[in-house]
Amino acid sequence: MVIKRDALPLHPILLQSFAVIDREIGKHNFSADEYAIVRRAIHSTADFEFAQLIRFSNNAIESAIAAIQLGTPIITDVSMVKHGVSTLVSQTFNNPLISAVEQAQIALPGKTRTETGLLKCLEQFPDAIYVIGNAPTALLALCAELPSLAVQPAIVIGATVGFISVVESKSALAETSLPQIRIEGRKGGSPVAAAILNALMVLAWER
């Protein structure tokens, strides 16, 4: 049975911004679904370089859409990403939404709070949607734990940002077979990670 859903309302300024991006981005080779994600990432940053930095693994978008529609929990590394997606999550499938750093009041020895919380989330929700927009330690921890997991994450959004261990964390993710959407290099951040997840929420709703 096909469920016909009403289109999600878009603010006029958002629509105007999308129109500007459409005019300025020029020719590209993205599929319609990929471009919907790229456009959101550019909108969140005003940085067209994200069109060159984003990477999609095979079936990443379809895996994400299926998981979202099933109500799979969404784990973010930090609270800013959680807040950035909470509105669309609540308007659509209302997936459980958890910030890893909020799950750890104290860091384990030698680890950050975000890394500690991420490891706790992996124990409880190994098949979740993981959205990493800030902490490379969390992404590295996730990749290191994969061999010990009987169930793998549905998809990982890897958009860590900064100078220390950032490129390494994305390289570690690239070496895995996980469905993933990844931002190469040092750029990324919470707004980008939230934008990617928000675009996926819209795509899942429109299906």
C-alpha positions as YAML, in Angstrom:
chain: A
units: angstrom
residues:
- id: 1
  name: MET
  ca: [0.00, 0.00, 0.00]
- id: 2
  name: VAL
  ca: [1.40, 3.40, -0.99]
- id: 3
  name: ILE
  ca: [0.91, 6.12, 1.62]
- id: 4
  name: LYS
  ca: [0.33, 9.56, 0.12]
- id: 5
  name: ARG
  ca: [1.82, 12.19, 2.42]
- id: 6
  name: ASP
  ca: [1.44, 15.93, 2.29]
- id: 7
  name: ALA
  ca: [4.60, 17.76, 1.26]
- id: 8
  name: LEU
  ca: [6.58, 19.24, 4.12]
- id: 9
  name: PRO
  ca: [6.21, 23.04, 4.28]
- id: 10
  name: LEU
  ca: [9.30, 24.98, 3.20]
- id: 11
  name: HIS
  ca: [9.94, 28.54, 4.34]
- id: 12
  name: PRO
  ca: [9.94, 31.05, 1.45]
- id: 13
  name: ILE
  ca: [13.50, 32.11, 2.29]
- id: 14
  name: LEU
  ca: [14.62, 28.47, 2.08]
- id: 15
  name: LEU
  ca: [12.99, 28.15, -1.33]
- id: 16
  name: GLN
  ca: [14.66, 31.36, -2.50]
- id: 17
  name: SER
  ca: [18.00, 30.11, -1.23]
- id: 18
  name: PHE
  ca: [17.58, 26.81, -3.05]
- id: 19
  name: ALA
  ca: [16.83, 28.74, -6.25]
- id: 20
  name: VAL
  ca: [20.08, 30.71, -5.87]
- id: 21
  name: ILE
  ca: [22.03, 27.50, -5.31]
- id: 22
  name: ASP
  ca: [20.40, 25.90, -8.36]
- id: 23
  name: ARG
  ca: [21.48, 28.86, -10.51]
- id: 24
  name: GLU
  ca: [25.03, 29.06, -9.22]
- id: 25
  name: ILE
  ca: [26.04, 25.43, -8.90]
- id: 26
  name: GLY
  ca: [26.01, 24.88, -12.64]
- id: 27
  name: LYS
  ca: [26.22, 21.46, -14.24]
- id: 28
  name: HIS
  ca: [26.72, 18.47, -11.97]
- id: 29
  name: ASN
  ca: [26.51, 14.70, -12.07]
- id: 30
  name: PHE
  ca: [24.55, 14.13, -8.88]
- id: 31
  name: SER
  ca: [21.36, 12.09, -8.93]
- id: 32
  name: ALA
  ca: [18.20, 13.89, -7.83]
- id: 33
  name: ASP
  ca: [18.43, 12.41, -4.34]
- id: 34
  name: GLU
  ca: [22.14, 13.18, -4.02]
- id: 35
  name: TYR
  ca: [21.60, 16.74, -5.16]
- id: 36
  name: ALA
  ca: [18.85, 17.26, -2.58]
- id: 37
  name: ILE
  ca: [21.46, 16.42, 0.07]
- id: 38
  name: VAL
  ca: [24.24, 18.48, -1.50]
- id: 39
  name: ARG
  ca: [21.94, 21.50, -1.80]
- id: 40
  name: ARG
  ca: [21.04, 21.34, 1.89]
- id: 41
  name: ALA
  ca: [24.72, 21.11, 2.84]
- id: 42
  name: ILE
  ca: [25.54, 24.15, 0.72]
- id: 43
  name: HIS
  ca: [22.56, 26.04, 2.13]
- id: 44
  name: SER
  ca: [23.73, 25.42, 5.69]
- id: 45
  name: THR
  ca: [27.22, 26.78, 4.99]
- id: 46
  name: ALA
  ca: [27.03, 29.04, 1.89]
- id: 47
  name: ASP
  ca: [30.04, 27.00, 0.74]
- id: 48
  name: PHE
  ca: [29.82, 25.45, -2.72]
- id: 49
  name: GLU
  ca: [32.98, 23.43, -2.09]
- id: 50
  name: PHE
  ca: [30.83, 20.84, -0.34]
- id: 51
  name: ALA
  ca: [29.67, 19.75, -3.79]
- id: 52
  name: GLN
  ca: [33.24, 18.53, -4.38]
- id: 53
  name: LEU
  ca: [33.83, 17.16, -0.88]
- id: 54
  name: ILE
  ca: [30.77, 14.97, -0.36]
- id: 55
  name: ARG
  ca: [30.96, 11.22, -0.98]
- id: 56
  name: PHE
  ca: [28.11, 8.71, -1.18]
- id: 57
  name: SER
  ca: [28.72, 4.98, -0.82]
- id: 58
  name: ASN
  ca: [26.64, 2.57, -2.87]
- id: 59
  name: ASN
  ca: [23.06, 2.39, -1.60]
- id: 60
  name: ALA
  ca: [23.78, 4.90, 1.20]
- id: 61
  name: ILE
  ca: [20.68, 6.97, 0.53]
- id: 62
  name: GLU
  ca: [18.39, 3.97, 0.14]
- id: 63
  name: SER
  ca: [19.76, 2.43, 3.34]
- id: 64
  name: ALA
  ca: [19.17, 5.68, 5.21]
- id: 65
  name: ILE
  ca: [15.63, 6.10, 3.87]
- id: 66
  name: ALA
  ca: [14.69, 2.53, 4.80]
- id: 67
  name: ALA
  ca: [16.08, 2.94, 8.32]
- id: 68
  name: ILE
  ca: [14.33, 6.27, 8.84]
- id: 69
  name: GLN
  ca: [10.99, 4.87, 7.71]
- id: 70
  name: LEU
  ca: [11.37, 1.95, 10.12]
- id: 71
  name: GLY
  ca: [11.78, 4.35, 13.04]
- id: 72
  name: THR
  ca: [15.43, 3.45, 13.63]
- id: 73
  name: PRO
  ca: [17.05, 5.50, 16.41]
- id: 74
  name: ILE
  ca: [19.22, 8.42, 15.33]
- id: 75
  name: ILE
  ca: [22.43, 8.92, 17.30]
- id: 76
  name: THR
  ca: [24.25, 12.24, 17.00]
- id: 77
  name: ASP
  ca: [27.68, 12.86, 18.42]
- id: 78
  name: VAL
  ca: [26.89, 16.24, 19.97]
- id: 79
  name: SER
  ca: [23.84, 18.17, 21.11]
- id: 80
  name: MET
  ca: [24.13, 20.79, 18.36]
- id: 81
  name: VAL
  ca: [23.50, 18.15, 15.67]
- id: 82
  name: LYS
  ca: [20.60, 16.78, 17.69]
- id: 83
  name: HIS
  ca: [19.01, 20.22, 17.95]
- id: 84
  name: GLY
  ca: [19.62, 20.84, 14.26]
- id: 85
  name: VAL
  ca: [17.54, 17.83, 13.22]
- id: 86
  name: SER
  ca: [14.92, 17.66, 15.97]
- id: 87
  name: THR
  ca: [12.28, 19.72, 14.17]
- id: 88
  name: LEU
  ca: [12.20, 17.63, 10.99]
- id: 89
  name: VAL
  ca: [12.48, 14.39, 12.94]
- id: 90
  name: SER
  ca: [9.44, 15.35, 15.02]
- id: 91
  name: GLN
  ca: [7.51, 16.47, 11.92]
- id: 92
  name: THR
  ca: [8.09, 13.20, 10.08]
- id: 93
  name: PHE
  ca: [8.78, 9.76, 11.56]
- id: 94
  name: ASN
  ca: [9.62, 10.84, 15.12]
- id: 95
  name: ASN
  ca: [12.60, 8.49, 15.37]
- id: 96
  name: PRO
  ca: [14.21, 8.27, 18.81]
- id: 97
  name: LEU
  ca: [16.86, 11.00, 18.83]
- id: 98
  name: ILE
  ca: [19.87, 10.64, 21.13]
- id: 99
  name: SER
  ca: [22.99, 12.75, 21.60]
- id: 100
  name: ALA
  ca: [26.01, 10.60, 22.49]
- id: 101
  name: VAL
  ca: [27.73, 13.23, 24.60]
- id: 102
  name: GLU
  ca: [24.61, 13.56, 26.75]
- id: 103
  name: GLN
  ca: [24.89, 9.86, 27.63]
- id: 104
  name: ALA
  ca: [28.24, 10.29, 29.39]
- id: 105
  name: GLN
  ca: [28.54, 12.64, 32.34]
- id: 106
  name: ILE
  ca: [32.12, 11.47, 32.90]
- id: 107
  name: ALA
  ca: [34.60, 10.36, 30.26]
- id: 108
  name: LEU
  ca: [36.24, 6.96, 30.47]
- id: 109
  name: PRO
  ca: [40.01, 7.13, 31.13]
- id: 110
  name: GLY
  ca: [41.85, 8.27, 28.03]
- id: 111
  name: LYS
  ca: [38.64, 9.05, 26.15]
- id: 112
  name: THR
  ca: [36.49, 12.10, 25.51]
- id: 113
  name: ARG
  ca: [32.92, 12.36, 26.79]
- id: 114
  name: THR
  ca: [31.59, 12.17, 23.25]
- id: 115
  name: GLU
  ca: [33.64, 9.05, 22.54]
- id: 116
  name: THR
  ca: [32.48, 7.50, 25.82]
- id: 117
  name: GLY
  ca: [28.85, 8.25, 25.06]
- id: 118
  name: LEU
  ca: [29.20, 6.95, 21.51]
- id: 119
  name: LEU
  ca: [30.52, 3.62, 22.75]
- id: 120
  name: LYS
  ca: [27.56, 3.38, 25.13]
- id: 121
  name: CYS
  ca: [25.15, 4.08, 22.27]
- id: 122
  name: LEU
  ca: [26.82, 1.43, 20.11]
- id: 123
  name: GLU
  ca: [26.19, -1.14, 22.82]
- id: 124
  name: GLN
  ca: [22.50, -0.21, 23.06]
- id: 125
  name: PHE
  ca: [21.74, 0.67, 19.43]
- id: 126
  name: PRO
  ca: [24.30, -0.97, 17.11]
- id: 127
  name: ASP
  ca: [21.95, -0.73, 14.12]
- id: 128
  name: ALA
  ca: [21.15, 2.97, 14.57]
- id: 129
  name: ILE
  ca: [21.69, 5.88, 12.19]
- id: 130
  name: TYR
  ca: [24.91, 7.60, 13.32]
- id: 131
  name: VAL
  ca: [25.37, 11.30, 12.55]
- id: 132
  name: ILE
  ca: [28.84, 12.56, 13.45]
- id: 133
  name: GLY
  ca: [29.28, 16.29, 12.85]
- id: 134
  name: ASN
  ca: [31.94, 17.34, 15.30]
- id: 135
  name: ALA
  ca: [34.01, 14.76, 17.16]
- id: 136
  name: PRO
  ca: [36.63, 12.72, 15.28]
- id: 137
  name: THR
  ca: [37.23, 10.67, 18.43]
- id: 138
  name: ALA
  ca: [33.63, 9.45, 18.23]
- id: 139
  name: LEU
  ca: [33.95, 8.49, 14.56]
- id: 140
  name: LEU
  ca: [37.26, 6.72, 15.18]
- id: 141
  name: ALA
  ca: [35.73, 4.84, 18.12]
- id: 142
  name: LEU
  ca: [32.78, 3.76, 15.99]
- id: 143
  name: CYS
  ca: [35.05, 2.44, 13.23]
- id: 144
  name: ALA
  ca: [37.27, 0.62, 15.73]
- id: 145
  name: GLU
  ca: [34.30, -1.16, 17.30]
- id: 146
  name: LEU
  ca: [32.81, -2.45, 14.03]
- id: 147
  name: PRO
  ca: [34.59, -5.84, 14.03]
- id: 148
  name: SER
  ca: [33.06, -6.67, 17.41]
- id: 149
  name: LEU
  ca: [29.49, -5.76, 16.44]
- id: 150
  name: ALA
  ca: [27.09, -8.52, 15.43]
- id: 151
  name: VAL
  ca: [24.81, -5.85, 13.91]
- id: 152
  name: GLN
  ca: [26.14, -2.88, 11.95]
- id: 153
  name: PRO
  ca: [24.87, 0.72, 11.85]
- id: 154
  name: ALA
  ca: [22.23, 1.40, 9.20]
- id: 155
  name: ILE
  ca: [24.27, 4.35, 7.90]
- id: 156
  name: VAL
  ca: [26.97, 6.69, 9.15]
- id: 157
  name: ILE
  ca: [27.14, 10.37, 8.25]
- id: 158
  name: GLY
  ca: [30.78, 11.37, 8.73]
- id: 159
  name: ALA
  ca: [31.22, 15.15, 8.79]
- id: 160
  name: THR
  ca: [33.80, 15.72, 11.49]
- id: 161
  name: VAL
  ca: [35.53, 19.09, 11.42]
- id: 162
  name: GLY
  ca: [38.83, 20.59, 12.48]
- id: 163
  name: PHE
  ca: [42.54, 19.83, 12.39]
- id: 164
  name: ILE
  ca: [43.30, 16.95, 14.77]
- id: 165
  name: SER
  ca: [42.39, 13.39, 13.73]
- id: 166
  name: VAL
  ca: [39.65, 14.70, 11.43]
- id: 167
  name: VAL
  ca: [41.03, 13.47, 8.11]
- id: 168
  name: GLU
  ca: [42.09, 10.24, 9.80]
- id: 169
  name: SER
  ca: [38.59, 9.63, 11.16]
- id: 170
  name: LYS
  ca: [37.07, 10.04, 7.70]
- id: 171
  name: SER
  ca: [39.71, 7.77, 6.17]
- id: 172
  name: ALA
  ca: [38.85, 5.12, 8.75]
- id: 173
  name: LEU
  ca: [35.18, 5.39, 7.81]
- id: 174
  name: ALA
  ca: [36.02, 5.19, 4.11]
- id: 175
  name: GLU
  ca: [37.84, 1.89, 4.73]
- id: 176
  name: THR
  ca: [34.68, 0.28, 6.12]
- id: 177
  name: SER
  ca: [31.86, -1.32, 4.15]
- id: 178
  name: LEU
  ca: [29.22, 0.69, 6.03]
- id: 179
  name: PRO
  ca: [26.63, 2.66, 4.08]
- id: 180
  name: GLN
  ca: [27.94, 6.19, 4.49]
- id: 181
  name: ILE
  ca: [27.76, 9.81, 3.44]
- id: 182
  name: ARG
  ca: [31.10, 11.43, 4.07]
- id: 183
  name: ILE
  ca: [32.64, 14.90, 3.83]
- id: 184
  name: GLU
  ca: [36.27, 14.64, 2.78]
- id: 185
  name: GLY
  ca: [39.07, 16.77, 4.21]
- id: 186
  name: ARG
  ca: [39.01, 19.07, 7.22]
- id: 187
  name: LYS
  ca: [35.64, 20.65, 6.52]
- id: 188
  name: GLY
  ca: [32.36, 19.49, 8.01]
- id: 189
  name: GLY
  ca: [30.68, 20.46, 11.24]
- id: 190
  name: SER
  ca: [27.38, 20.18, 13.04]
- id: 191
  name: PRO
  ca: [25.39, 22.32, 10.54]
- id: 192
  name: VAL
  ca: [26.54, 20.12, 7.65]
- id: 193
  name: ALA
  ca: [25.80, 16.86, 9.44]
- id: 194
  name: ALA
  ca: [22.36, 18.13, 10.44]
- id: 195
  name: ALA
  ca: [21.69, 19.33, 6.89]
- id: 196
  name: ILE
  ca: [22.50, 15.89, 5.45]
- id: 197
  name: LEU
  ca: [20.21, 14.13, 7.92]
- id: 198
  name: ASN
  ca: [17.43, 16.69, 7.36]
- id: 199
  name: ALA
  ca: [17.64, 16.12, 3.60]
- id: 200
  name: LEU
  ca: [17.35, 12.37, 4.18]
- id: 201
  name: MET
  ca: [14.31, 12.91, 6.42]
- id: 202
  name: VAL
  ca: [12.60, 14.86, 3.63]
- id: 203
  name: LEU
  ca: [13.47, 12.20, 1.05]
- id: 204
  name: ALA
  ca: [12.12, 9.45, 3.33]
- id: 205
  name: TRP
  ca: [8.91, 11.42, 3.86]
- id: 206
  name: GLU
  ca: [8.44, 12.05, 0.15]
- id: 207
  name: ARG
  ca: [8.73, 8.35, -0.62]
...
